[in-house]
Amino acid sequence: MTSKELARSAHYVVTHDYEHASVLAADGRHASLGEFYGDPAVALIDINAQWCAVAGEGLVLCRLGQPFGQCMAYFRSPGETVWITDLRQTGPFALAWQDEEGDWHTLDFDLDTM
């Protein structure tokens, strides 16, 4: 399979192979970000390299610090799936996401709950 890059920083790369997303650290650590119905559409890596997000069929946030690779899913429950087309970081633990109608929404989160 050929991996497609979704986001890159100095120390991390978020990629996907078809419907499976993952994050790779420069030191060789690797974590699965899960399966997406349809390919993931977009990803971002926190400016402070504490977390990353990948989205398409819902949203998955993943811790990049310790413990590396712990993830939390949002908007992916049956009947509550949201299709996300774009992401922007808006704060240390906050992001804005765009739905398929083009509307922007915000999500504040806490890494300690992961």
All heavy atoms as an XYZ file, in Angstrom:
889
protein
N       0.833     -1.184      0.000
C       0.000      0.000      0.000
C       0.874      1.241      0.000
O       1.978      1.238      0.507
C      -0.887      0.025      1.235
C      -2.078     -0.878      1.159
S      -3.248     -0.578      2.488
C      -2.483     -1.492      3.812
N       0.320      2.313     -0.535
C       1.016      3.584     -0.561
C       0.359      4.522      0.431
O      -0.831      4.820      0.324
C       0.958      4.209     -1.966
O       1.520      3.288     -2.890
C       1.708      5.505     -2.010
N       1.124      4.994      1.399
C       0.597      5.929      2.384
C       0.484      7.317      1.784
O       1.352      7.745      1.027
C       1.522      5.994      3.604
O       1.509      4.781      4.292
N      -0.592      8.009      2.148
C      -0.775      9.396      1.744
C      -0.640     10.273      2.974
O      -1.252     10.006      4.010
C      -2.135      9.598      1.099
C      -2.259      8.888     -0.229
C      -3.568      9.201     -0.894
C      -3.652      8.454     -2.218
N      -4.926      8.703     -2.883
N       0.163     11.301      2.877
C       0.405     12.202      3.989
C      -0.756     13.180      4.149
O      -1.192     13.801      3.185
C       1.703     12.958      3.733
C       2.155     13.801      4.879
C       3.512     14.416      4.628
O       4.483     13.661      4.398
O       3.584     15.658      4.656
N      -1.235     13.320      5.381
C      -2.296     14.267      5.693
C      -1.771     15.491      6.425
O      -2.315     16.583      6.275
C      -3.372     13.597      6.547
C      -4.204     12.518      5.881
C      -5.039     11.768      6.913
C      -5.094     13.126      4.815
N      -0.738     15.326      7.262
C      -0.157     16.438      8.028
C       1.270     16.070      8.416
O       1.584     14.897      8.617
C      -0.984     16.723      9.276
N       2.117     17.107      8.524
C       3.518     16.883      8.896
C       3.990     18.040      9.777
O       3.650     19.188      9.539
C       4.390     16.815      7.648
C       5.890     16.669      7.939
C       6.712     16.596      6.673
N       6.520     15.334      5.994
C       7.231     14.227      6.256
N       8.158     14.240      7.174
N       6.982     13.119      5.582
N       4.769     17.690     10.785
C       5.457     18.685     11.616
C       6.919     18.265     11.695
O       7.325     17.306     11.031
C       4.835     18.744     13.016
O       5.153     17.573     13.759
N       7.689     18.936     12.505
C       9.106     18.607     12.635
C       9.319     17.194     13.184
O      10.323     16.552     12.859
C       9.799     19.625     13.532
N       8.376     16.689     14.009
C       8.594     15.411     14.688
C       7.535     14.335     14.420
O       7.678     13.205     14.900
C       8.697     15.628     16.195
C       9.817     16.552     16.571
N      11.137     16.175     16.545
C       9.805     17.855     16.930
C      11.885     17.189     16.891
N      11.104     18.225     17.125
N       6.459     14.681     13.683
C       5.365     13.737     13.475
C       4.829     13.822     12.049
O       4.876     14.882     11.418
C       4.202     14.016     14.437
C       4.600     13.892     15.875
C       4.955     15.018     16.613
C       4.645     12.649     16.498
C       5.340     14.905     17.939
C       5.028     12.530     17.818
C       5.381     13.663     18.530
O       5.768     13.545     19.832
N       4.301     12.689     11.582
C       3.623     12.637     10.290
C       2.333     11.838     10.478
O       2.355     10.744     11.042
C       4.492     11.945      9.209
C       3.748     11.883      7.887
C       5.822     12.642      9.048
N       1.214     12.408     10.013
C      -0.065     11.708     10.015
C      -0.319     11.257      8.578
O      -0.274     12.073      7.655
C      -1.215     12.607     10.503
C      -2.553     11.869     10.417
C      -0.961     13.075     11.929
N      -0.549      9.965      8.411
C      -0.772      9.401      7.083
C      -2.020      8.526      7.088
O      -2.574      8.218      8.150
C       0.422      8.530      6.631
O       0.550      7.425      7.530
C       1.711      9.325      6.572
N      -2.418      8.112      5.892
C      -3.468      7.105      5.799
C      -3.187      6.192      4.623
O      -2.610      6.591      3.618
C      -4.864      7.737      5.711
C      -5.237      8.290      4.377
N      -5.884      7.549      3.421
C      -5.059      9.512      3.838
C      -6.099      8.301      2.355
N      -5.598      9.501      2.577
N      -3.544      4.948      4.810
C      -3.554      3.933      3.763
C      -5.019      3.599      3.557
O      -5.621      2.907      4.385
C      -2.790      2.673      4.180
C      -1.295      2.907      4.273
O      -0.735      3.465      3.319
O      -0.714      2.544      5.308
N      -5.589      4.141      2.502
C      -7.016      3.987      2.249
C      -7.794      4.453      3.469
O      -7.714      5.614      3.817
C      -7.363      2.563      1.820
C      -6.632      2.174      0.573
C      -5.554      1.301      0.624
C      -6.996      2.709     -0.662
C      -4.860      0.955     -0.533
C      -6.297      2.372     -1.819
C      -5.238      1.498     -1.740
O      -4.557      1.165     -2.881
N      -8.508      3.605      4.155
C      -9.391      4.005      5.247
C      -8.734      3.938      6.628
O      -9.386      4.206      7.628
C     -10.658      3.158      5.214
C     -11.462      3.392      3.946
C     -12.715      2.564      3.866
O     -12.776      1.480      4.487
O     -13.641      2.997      3.166
N      -7.474      3.604      6.715
C      -6.775      3.485      7.999
C      -5.785      4.636      8.173
O      -4.912      4.834      7.336
C      -6.030      2.157      8.106
C      -5.353      1.998      9.417
N      -6.008      1.531     10.525
C      -4.102      2.296      9.811
C      -5.176      1.535     11.547
N      -4.010      1.993     11.144
N      -5.911      5.380      9.280
C      -5.014      6.503      9.569
C      -4.047      6.131     10.683
O      -4.359      5.323     11.558
C      -5.824      7.729      9.977
N      -2.848      6.735     10.647
C      -1.856      6.495     11.694
C      -0.949      7.706     11.827
O      -0.905      8.576     10.968
C      -1.037      5.241     11.378
O      -0.377      5.377     10.148
N      -0.227      7.738     12.945
C       0.750      8.790     13.192
C       2.092      8.128     13.475
O       2.173      7.115     14.172
C       0.319      9.721     14.357
C       0.159      8.982     15.666
C       1.296     10.884     14.509
N       3.137      8.697     12.899
C       4.498      8.192     13.064
C       5.359      9.297     13.648
O       5.373     10.418     13.133
C       5.072      7.742     11.716
C       6.512      7.256     11.716
C       6.649      5.971     12.531
C       6.992      7.048     10.293
N       6.069      8.994     14.729
C       6.982      9.947     15.353
C       8.371      9.793     14.741
O       8.737      8.713     14.266
C       7.039      9.696     16.857
N       9.148     10.850     14.769
C      10.499     10.834     14.212
C      11.379      9.789     14.893
O      12.297      9.251     14.270
C      11.140     12.214     14.331
N      11.081      9.454     16.170
C      11.877      8.458     16.884
C      11.417      7.018     16.617
O      11.892      6.085     17.243
C      11.881      8.745     18.384
C      10.509      8.649     19.022
O       9.538      8.218     18.349
O      10.390      9.012     20.206
N      10.446      6.848     15.708
C      10.004      5.509     15.322
C       8.723      5.029     15.964
O       8.170      4.008     15.561
N       8.222      5.721     16.977
C       6.945      5.321     17.581
C       5.840      5.460     16.546
O       5.852      6.374     15.731
C       6.620      6.173     18.808
C       7.569      5.953     19.964
C       7.273      6.906     21.099
N       7.551      8.267     20.624
C       7.051      9.375     21.168
N       6.226      9.284     22.199
N       7.354     10.555     20.681
N       4.872      4.566     16.610
C       3.773      4.529     15.639
C       2.483      4.248     16.385
O       2.456      3.405     17.279
C       4.063      3.416     14.624
C       3.002      3.246     13.610
N       1.938      2.391     13.794
C       2.829      3.816     12.399
C       1.170      2.442     12.720
N       1.684      3.300     11.863
N       1.402      4.959     16.032
C       0.106      4.704     16.656
C      -0.985      4.710     15.597
O      -0.964      5.536     14.681
C      -0.195      5.756     17.716
N      -1.928      3.811     15.753
C      -3.091      3.763     14.880
C      -4.091      4.821     15.326
O      -4.348      4.981     16.517
C      -3.738      2.380     14.953
O      -4.961      2.393     14.248
N      -4.659      5.539     14.364
C      -5.711      6.510     14.641
C      -7.077      5.960     14.261
O      -8.072      6.642     14.369
C      -5.433      7.816     13.891
C      -4.106      8.487     14.242
C      -3.854      9.675     13.343
C      -4.087      8.899     15.699
N      -7.093      4.725     13.803
C      -8.347      4.056     13.531
C      -8.751      3.994     12.072
O      -8.058      4.478     11.187
N      -9.902      3.382     11.871
C     -10.479      3.185     10.547
C     -11.539      4.252     10.293
O     -12.283      4.619     11.198
C     -11.132      1.805     10.460
C     -10.186      0.655     10.697
C      -9.214      0.427      9.547
O      -9.581      0.684      8.387
O      -8.087     -0.006      9.829
N     -11.599      4.725      9.085
C     -12.587      5.708      8.668
C     -13.366      5.152      7.493
O     -12.769      4.575      6.581
C     -11.905      7.017      8.246
C     -11.346      7.792      9.394
C     -10.161      7.404      9.994
C     -12.015      8.897      9.878
C      -9.651      8.108     11.061
C     -11.512      9.607     10.952
C     -10.329      9.221     11.544
N     -14.677      5.356      7.510
C     -15.480      4.988      6.355
C     -15.161      6.008      5.270
O     -15.349      7.218      5.476
C     -16.966      5.012      6.693
C     -17.832      4.621      5.525
C     -17.983      3.284      5.179
C     -18.479      5.584      4.767
C     -18.765      2.917      4.100
C     -19.262      5.221      3.694
C     -19.392      3.891      3.357
O     -20.165      3.531      2.287
N     -14.625      5.546      4.174
C     -14.078      6.474      3.196
C     -12.726      6.934      3.733
O     -12.439      6.815      4.910
N     -11.887      7.422      2.895
C     -10.573      7.867      3.355
C     -10.712      9.058      4.296
O     -11.615      9.878      4.127
C      -9.701      8.273      2.165
C      -9.345      7.104      1.274
O      -9.566      5.944      1.679
O      -8.843      7.346      0.167
N      -9.817      9.197      5.280
C      -9.822     10.406      6.101
C      -9.620     11.618      5.190
O      -8.879     11.560      4.212
C      -8.621     10.225      7.026
C      -8.276      8.786      6.965
C      -8.749      8.277      5.655
N     -10.284     12.719      5.517
C     -10.258     13.897      4.653
C      -9.160     14.886      5.011
O      -8.588     15.541      4.136
C     -11.610     14.604      4.702
N      -8.851     15.007      6.298
C      -7.958     16.076      6.746
C      -7.347     15.711      8.094
O      -7.915     14.917      8.845
C      -8.745     17.410      6.835
C      -9.820     17.347      7.891
C      -7.844     18.603      7.029
N      -6.186     16.293      8.393
C      -5.542     16.087      9.698
C      -4.779     17.345     10.071
O      -4.461     18.168      9.212
C      -4.593     14.892      9.657
N      -4.483     17.464     11.336
C      -3.596     18.531     11.796
C      -2.793     18.033     12.980
O      -3.193     17.108     13.675
C      -4.351     19.823     12.115
C      -5.305     19.903     13.292
C      -4.578     20.070     14.619
C      -6.216     21.097     13.105
N      -1.639     18.658     13.163
C      -0.762     18.371     14.298
C      -0.657     19.645     15.118
O      -0.365     20.722     14.570
C       0.628     17.905     13.824
C       0.483     16.616     12.999
C       1.566     17.713     15.018
C       1.736     16.209     12.258
N      -0.937     19.541     16.391
C      -0.876     20.667     17.318
C       0.441     21.413     17.176
O       1.500     20.796     17.055
C      -1.058     20.119     18.736
C      -0.670     21.088     19.829
O      -1.037     22.261     19.752
O       0.010     20.627     20.773
N       0.386     22.732     17.204
C       1.588     23.560     17.065
C       2.621     23.257     18.148
O       3.814     23.414     17.943
C       1.217     25.060     17.031
C       2.396     25.884     16.562
C       0.697     25.530     18.365
C       2.053     27.296     16.167
N       2.163     22.783     19.325
C       3.062     22.421     20.421
C       3.371     20.933     20.463
O       3.962     20.450     21.427
C       2.472     22.874     21.759
C       2.332     24.373     21.818
O       3.259     25.110     21.487
N       1.163     24.844     22.211
N       2.929     20.192     19.450
C       3.182     18.755     19.306
C       2.709     17.936     20.509
O       3.325     16.953     20.880
C       4.654     18.500     19.025
N       1.568     18.333     21.091
C       0.988     17.567     22.196
C      -0.090     16.597     21.718
O      -0.368     15.617     22.388
C       0.393     18.512     23.242
C       1.436     19.389     23.907
C       0.781     20.271     24.936
O       0.390     19.794     26.010
N       0.624     21.537     24.619
N      -0.710     16.893     20.561
C      -1.808     16.076     20.060
C      -1.925     16.249     18.550
O      -1.363     17.180     17.969
C      -3.127     16.437     20.734
C      -3.490     17.893     20.671
C      -3.136     18.867     21.561
C      -4.246     18.559     19.643
N      -3.625     20.082     21.161
C      -4.316     19.928     19.989
C      -4.876     18.139     18.480
C      -4.989     20.870     19.206
C      -5.542     19.081     17.698
C      -5.602     20.420     18.067
N      -2.647     15.328     17.936
C      -2.986     15.454     16.520
C      -4.449     15.093     16.360
O      -5.057     14.485     17.241
C      -2.088     14.596     15.640
S      -2.331     12.822     15.788
N      -5.009     15.491     15.230
C      -6.406     15.182     14.924
C      -6.495     14.715     13.482
O      -5.765     15.205     12.617
C      -7.276     16.418     15.125
N      -7.368     13.771     13.236
C      -7.662     13.314     11.875
C      -9.181     13.219     11.760
O      -9.858     12.845     12.717
C      -6.948     11.981     11.542
C      -7.422     10.855     12.416
C      -7.073     11.628     10.083
N      -9.692     13.621     10.598
C     -11.147     13.709     10.455
C     -11.594     13.323      9.059
O     -10.813     13.296      8.110
C     -11.611     15.130     10.783
N     -12.840     13.074      8.971
C     -13.562     12.683      7.765
C     -14.896     12.184      8.279
O     -15.788     12.973      8.570
N     -14.994     10.883      8.485
C     -16.136     10.291      9.179
C     -15.905     10.515     10.673
O     -15.264      9.733     11.355
C     -16.227      8.792      8.887
C     -17.310      8.106      9.662
C     -17.011      6.645      9.933
O     -15.899      6.170      9.645
O     -17.906      5.977     10.450
N     -16.336     11.650     11.180
C     -16.077     12.011     12.568
C     -14.666     12.531     12.751
O     -13.991     12.917     11.788
N     -14.218     12.519     13.985
C     -12.942     13.112     14.371
C     -12.264     12.218     15.402
O     -12.924     11.712     16.315
C     -13.199     14.492     14.990
C     -12.061     15.213     15.667
C     -11.085     15.736     14.617
C     -12.587     16.365     16.497
N     -10.959     12.023     15.251
C     -10.179     11.286     16.244
C      -9.035     12.186     16.687
O      -8.281     12.709     15.859
C      -9.627      9.958     15.676
C      -8.704      9.290     16.683
C     -10.766      9.033     15.292
N      -8.917     12.386     18.006
C      -7.803     13.114     18.602
C      -6.856     12.102     19.225
O      -7.302     11.127     19.835
C      -8.288     14.060     19.698
C      -9.117     15.245     19.261
C      -9.690     15.946     20.475
C      -8.275     16.205     18.453
N      -5.565     12.339     19.078
C      -4.573     11.403     19.605
C      -3.487     12.156     20.349
O      -2.957     13.159     19.854
C      -3.967     10.606     18.451
S      -2.781      9.358     18.976
N      -3.137     11.654     21.508
C      -2.075     12.242     22.330
C      -0.718     11.910     21.704
O      -0.444     10.757     21.367
C      -2.156     11.659     23.735
C      -1.142     12.192     24.699
C      -1.191     11.416     26.008
N      -2.390     11.687     26.764
C      -2.473     12.654     27.690
N      -1.445     13.412     27.938
N      -3.600     12.827     28.349
N       0.137     12.924     21.578
C       1.483     12.712     21.052
C       2.519     12.660     22.156
O       3.606     12.135     21.959
C       1.842     13.814     20.043
C       0.958     13.859     18.796
C       1.345     15.034     17.923
C       1.017     12.550     18.035
N       2.181     13.211     23.329
C       3.083     13.128     24.478
C       2.898     11.790     25.166
O       2.486     10.811     24.561
N       3.184     11.754     26.442
C       3.049     10.513     27.206
C       1.670     10.426     27.827
O       1.205     11.414     28.389
C       4.126     10.441     28.281
C       5.520     10.342     27.732
C       5.713      9.101     26.880
O       5.162      8.047     27.154
N       6.492      9.233     25.826
N       0.984      9.337     27.752
C       1.341      8.161     26.965
C       1.009      8.362     25.482
O      -0.102      8.764     25.137
C       0.495      7.036     27.562
C      -0.695      7.731     28.142
C      -0.231      9.112     28.537
N       1.967      8.105     24.653
C       1.836      8.287     23.211
C       0.765      7.358     22.647
O       0.693      6.197     23.004
C       3.180      7.981     22.538
C       3.150      8.064     21.034
C       3.167      9.291     20.403
C       3.106      6.926     20.259
C       3.149      9.377     19.022
C       3.081      6.996     18.881
C       3.109      8.227     18.258
N      -0.063      7.895     21.772
C      -1.005      7.068     21.036
C      -2.372      6.867     21.638
O      -3.199      6.176     21.057
N      -2.655      7.449     22.809
C      -4.012      7.336     23.350
C      -4.927      8.228     22.533
O      -4.608      9.396     22.292
C      -4.053      7.769     24.806
C      -3.612      6.718     25.758
C      -3.888      7.124     27.183
O      -3.707      8.276     27.554
N      -4.314      6.171     27.987
N      -6.066      7.686     22.110
C      -6.978      8.415     21.225
C      -8.381      8.508     21.807
O      -8.786      7.676     22.619
C      -7.056      7.731     19.871
S      -5.499      7.707     18.974
N      -9.116      9.516     21.323
C     -10.514      9.730     21.689
C     -11.265     10.078     20.416
O     -10.809     10.908     19.633
C     -10.631     10.866     22.699
C     -12.040     11.283     23.011
S     -12.849     10.186     24.158
C     -12.385     10.912     25.695
N     -12.405      9.428     20.192
C     -13.214      9.671     18.992
C     -14.395     10.580     19.316
O     -14.981     10.493     20.409
C     -13.711      8.355     18.421
N     -14.747     11.422     18.368
C     -15.887     12.331     18.466
C     -16.725     12.210     17.192
O     -16.181     12.027     16.104
C     -15.423     13.791     18.589
C     -14.640     14.091     19.835
C     -13.271     13.873     19.883
C     -15.274     14.606     20.960
C     -12.543     14.165     21.027
C     -14.551     14.899     22.113
C     -13.193     14.674     22.133
O     -12.469     14.956     23.270
N     -18.028     12.366     17.332
C     -18.959     12.421     16.199
C     -18.937     11.159     15.340
O     -19.112     11.219     14.135
C     -18.686     13.652     15.322
C     -18.416     14.906     16.091
C     -17.206     15.564     15.966
C     -19.370     15.414     16.954
C     -16.950     16.723     16.681
C     -19.118     16.579     17.674
C     -17.904     17.235     17.541
N     -18.722     10.007     15.963
C     -18.636      8.749     15.211
C     -19.640      7.701     15.662
O     -19.642      6.597     15.144
C     -17.218      8.180     15.330
C     -16.179      9.123     14.732
C     -14.845      8.492     14.650
N     -14.866      7.556     13.534
C     -13.827      6.875     13.123
N     -12.674      7.003     13.727
N     -13.915      6.050     12.123
N     -20.511      8.018     16.610
C     -21.510      7.059     17.088
C     -22.566      6.837     16.019
O     -22.921      7.772     15.294
C     -22.187      7.575     18.363
O     -21.227      7.749     19.379
N     -23.096      5.624     15.930
C     -24.162      5.361     14.950
C     -25.312      6.360     15.115
O     -25.755      6.631     16.222
C     -24.610      3.941     15.278
C     -23.409      3.318     15.918
C     -22.745      4.434     16.694
N     -25.745      6.915     14.015
C     -26.820      7.897     14.034
C     -26.371      9.299     14.377
O     -27.149     10.242     14.285
N     -25.130      9.468     14.823
C     -24.611     10.782     15.215
C     -23.342     11.135     14.445
O     -22.614     12.042     14.827
C     -24.327     10.809     16.711
C     -25.566     10.607     17.566
C     -25.257     10.572     19.049
O     -24.131     10.918     19.446
O     -26.159     10.190     19.800
N     -23.069     10.420     13.356
C     -21.854     10.653     12.581
C     -21.903     12.017     11.912
O     -22.919     12.408     11.342
C     -21.667      9.566     11.511
O     -21.587      8.307     12.168
C     -20.409      9.800     10.695
N     -20.806     12.736     11.999
C     -20.651     14.030     11.341
C     -19.531     13.884     10.328
O     -18.480     13.300     10.624
C     -20.303     15.131     12.369
C     -20.010     16.447     11.671
C     -21.428     15.297     13.382
N     -19.722     14.418      9.124
C     -18.696     14.382      8.085
C     -17.933     15.695      8.123
O     -18.505     16.764      7.931
C     -19.335     14.119      6.724
C     -20.008     12.794      6.737
C     -21.314     12.540      6.995
C     -19.372     11.529      6.548
N     -21.545     11.173      6.968
C     -20.374     10.532      6.696
C     -18.072     11.127      6.262
C     -20.108      9.178      6.568
C     -17.810      9.776      6.135
C     -18.817      8.818      6.285
N     -16.642     15.609      8.401
C     -15.794     16.786      8.592
C     -14.878     16.950      7.390
O     -14.239     15.997      6.944
C     -14.992     16.632      9.905
C     -15.985     16.557     11.081
C     -14.006     17.779     10.065
C     -15.352     16.245     12.406
N     -14.816     18.192      6.889
C     -14.051     18.470      5.674
C     -12.804     19.314      5.899
O     -11.940     19.373      5.028
C     -14.933     19.170      4.632
O     -15.404     20.413      5.184
C     -16.113     18.291      4.237
N     -12.692     19.985      7.054
C     -11.522     20.827      7.313
C     -11.343     21.011      8.810
O     -12.306     20.895      9.575
C     -11.684     22.188      6.634
C     -10.353     22.894      6.382
O      -9.283     22.327      6.728
O     -10.382     24.011      5.841
N     -10.104     21.296      9.221
C      -9.758     21.513     10.627
C      -8.844     22.726     10.752
O      -8.014     22.970      9.870
C      -9.001     20.304     11.192
C      -9.707     18.968     11.262
C      -8.710     17.870     11.636
C     -10.834     19.024     12.280
N      -8.971     23.437     11.875
C      -8.056     24.523     12.229
C      -7.826     24.482     13.733
O      -8.775     24.315     14.494
C      -8.655     25.886     11.915
C      -8.863     26.185     10.477
C      -9.379     27.606     10.331
N      -9.922     27.783      9.021
C     -10.928     28.577      8.723
N     -11.504     29.284      9.677
N     -11.357     28.680      7.490
N      -6.594     24.672     14.160
C      -6.318     24.771     15.592
C      -6.666     26.181     16.042
O      -6.259     27.160     15.412
C      -4.861     24.455     15.895
C      -4.588     24.447     17.388
C      -3.211     23.941     17.741
O      -2.446     23.512     16.898
N      -2.888     23.989     19.023
N      -7.421     26.292     17.133
C      -7.836     27.599     17.638
C      -7.299     27.914     19.029
O      -7.495     29.014     19.520
C      -9.378     27.695     17.657
O      -9.895     26.644     18.479
C      -9.943     27.603     16.245
N      -6.657     26.957     19.659
C      -6.100     27.149     20.991
C      -5.267     25.945     21.365
O      -5.178     24.975     20.608
N      -4.627     25.980     22.550
C      -3.773     24.853     22.959
C      -4.511     23.511     22.965
O      -3.937     22.492     22.618
C      -3.320     25.230     24.365
C      -3.482     26.702     24.444
C      -4.633     27.042     23.539
N      -5.777     23.522     23.362
C      -6.590     22.312     23.393
C      -7.962     22.614     22.789
O      -9.004     22.310     23.366
C      -6.720     21.777     24.824
C      -5.376     21.495     25.437
C      -4.817     22.376     26.345
C      -4.656     20.377     25.056
C      -3.568     22.128     26.881
C      -3.400     20.133     25.589
C      -2.849     21.013     26.498
N      -7.938     23.214     21.608
C      -9.180     23.588     20.930
C      -8.962     23.588     19.428
O      -7.867     23.883     18.940
C      -9.632     24.969     21.392
N     -10.026     23.244     18.727
C      -9.975     23.298     17.267
C     -11.331     23.682     16.721
O     -12.344     23.604     17.396
C      -9.492     21.971     16.671
C     -10.217     20.675     16.991
C     -11.454     20.490     16.115
C      -9.283     19.510     16.748
N     -11.314     24.131     15.476
C     -12.543     24.400     14.740
C     -12.609     23.359     13.637
O     -11.591     22.988     13.059
C     -12.526     25.806     14.163
N     -13.819     22.885     13.370
C     -14.015     21.893     12.314
C     -15.167     22.322     11.415
O     -16.123     22.944     11.861
C     -14.229     20.495     12.879
C     -15.348     20.360     13.867
C     -15.280     20.554     15.217
C     -16.703     19.996     13.587
N     -16.509     20.328     15.782
C     -17.399     19.983     14.813
C     -17.386     19.667     12.424
C     -18.744     19.666     14.909
C     -18.736     19.345     12.512
C     -19.392     19.344     13.749
N     -15.020     22.012     10.133
C     -16.009     22.388      9.143
C     -16.818     21.162      8.736
O     -16.244     20.127      8.388
C     -15.325     22.985      7.923
C     -16.280     23.536      6.894
C     -15.548     24.164      5.731
O     -14.541     23.628      5.266
N     -16.030     25.311      5.279
N     -18.155     21.298      8.767
C     -19.008     20.181      8.350
C     -19.205     20.212      6.835
O     -18.744     21.132      6.150
C     -20.339     20.175      9.110
C     -21.224     21.378      8.824
O     -21.148     21.970      7.732
O     -22.027     21.727      9.725
N     -19.885     19.197      6.313
C     -20.024     19.078      4.869
C     -20.888     20.174      4.244
O     -20.854     20.367      3.032
C     -20.538     17.690      4.493
C     -21.888     17.339      5.054
C     -22.245     15.879      4.829
O     -21.752     15.266      3.867
O     -23.027     15.355      5.623
N     -21.644     20.927      5.063
C     -22.404     22.069      4.549
C     -21.565     23.344      4.527
O     -22.025     24.381      4.083
C     -23.665     22.308      5.392
C     -24.788     21.329      5.100
C     -24.627     20.026      5.871
O     -24.152     20.067      7.024
O     -24.948     18.969      5.307
N     -20.343     23.276      5.069
C     -19.463     24.439      5.090
C     -19.523     25.251      6.370
O     -18.849     26.274      6.482
N     -20.318     24.820      7.345
C     -20.429     25.531      8.618
C     -19.272     25.146      9.541
O     -18.869     23.975      9.590
C     -21.759     25.208      9.301
C     -22.957     25.675      8.499
O     -22.868     26.750      7.856
O     -23.982     24.963      8.496
N     -18.768     26.129     10.292
C     -17.673     25.898     11.235
C     -18.219     25.736     12.650
O     -19.163     26.420     13.044
C     -16.675     27.053     11.194
C     -15.820     26.998      9.976
C     -16.053     27.597      8.781
C     -14.605     26.265      9.832
N     -15.052     27.300      7.891
C     -14.146     26.487      8.509
C     -13.859     25.452     10.678
C     -12.970     25.913      8.029
C     -12.690     24.893     10.198
C     -12.252     25.117      8.893
N     -17.610     24.819     13.416
C     -17.984     24.515     14.793
C     -16.696     24.454     15.615
O     -15.614     24.281     15.071
C     -18.698     23.161     14.879
C     -19.806     23.033     13.885
N     -21.101     23.398     14.166
C     -19.811     22.592     12.599
C     -21.851     23.169     13.104
N     -21.099     22.685     12.141
N     -16.815     24.562     16.926
C     -15.634     24.501     17.781
C     -15.695     23.292     18.711
O     -16.771     22.807     19.050
C     -15.481     25.776     18.629
O     -16.647     25.945     19.431
C     -15.287     27.002     17.749
N     -14.530     22.851     19.098
C     -14.401     21.752     20.055
C     -13.247     22.077     20.991
O     -12.112     22.269     20.545
C     -14.123     20.428     19.337
C     -13.859     19.222     20.236
C     -15.119     18.842     21.016
C     -13.364     18.042     19.415
N     -13.555     22.207     22.279
C     -12.534     22.326     23.319
C     -12.441     20.971     23.989
O     -13.454     20.327     24.239
C     -12.950     23.386     24.367
C     -13.006     24.783     23.780
O     -12.117     25.142     22.997
O     -13.963     25.500     24.107
N     -11.230     20.530     24.277
C     -11.057     19.204     24.848
C      -9.970     19.220     25.906
O      -9.251     20.193     26.058
C     -10.743     18.173     23.758
C      -9.561     18.553     22.898
C      -8.281     18.132     23.228
C      -9.736     19.332     21.763
C      -7.202     18.494     22.464
C      -8.654     19.690     20.974
C      -7.392     19.270     21.336
N      -9.856     18.127     26.623
C      -8.899     17.968     27.715
C      -8.115     16.688     27.479
O      -8.706     15.611     27.451
C      -9.673     17.906     29.033
C      -8.772     17.810     30.244
O      -7.535     17.736     30.110
O      -9.326     17.814     31.368
N      -6.807     16.806     27.280
C      -5.987     15.616     27.057
C      -6.016     14.667     28.248
O      -5.789     13.471     28.080
C      -4.542     15.993     26.736
C      -4.259     16.570     25.372
C      -2.755     16.831     25.220
C      -4.747     15.674     24.263
N      -6.297     15.178     29.434
C      -6.327     14.321     30.620
C      -7.473     13.324     30.596
O      -7.453     12.344     31.332
C      -6.409     15.161     31.886
C      -5.128     15.962     32.115
O      -4.050     15.509     31.670
O      -5.216     17.039     32.718
N      -8.481     13.540     29.737
C      -9.602     12.597     29.650
C      -9.304     11.467     28.682
O     -10.108     10.545     28.555
C     -10.896     13.307     29.235
O     -10.737     13.866     27.921
C     -11.277     14.383     30.224
N      -8.192     11.538     27.998
C      -7.830     10.469     27.039
C      -7.105      9.368     27.743
O      -6.411      9.519     28.661
C      -6.943     11.018     25.928
C      -7.728     11.795     24.919
S      -6.770     11.984     23.427
C      -6.581     13.715     23.348
